[in-house]
């Protein structure tokens, strides 16, 4: 198995999945700003950025911004 599948497994172990149209909660470590974070090969990776890359297969576009929301 490659590095990405290992990262994917590490990521999903820290997510509590809800309904497809609801919030999925990060249950792993959060940094002082409240963002989910994983440490991989000595690098700190933000969970929302990993989620994007797993979903879209590419890094967040240059100048792009993620808005983190949950339906009410």
C-alpha angles and dihedrals in degrees: 000000000000131000095262094056089049090051090047092054091047090050097048093049086066097050125088103206120217132177115323089249095044139068122295109207127223107226098177131086118318123201124231090275091056097252120138112249140188127191113222124175089342094308125114111230125190114232096223090055091049089049091054093048093048091049099044103025093232140073120270106280116261109274091013123138130203119218111207113209140149124209114252 
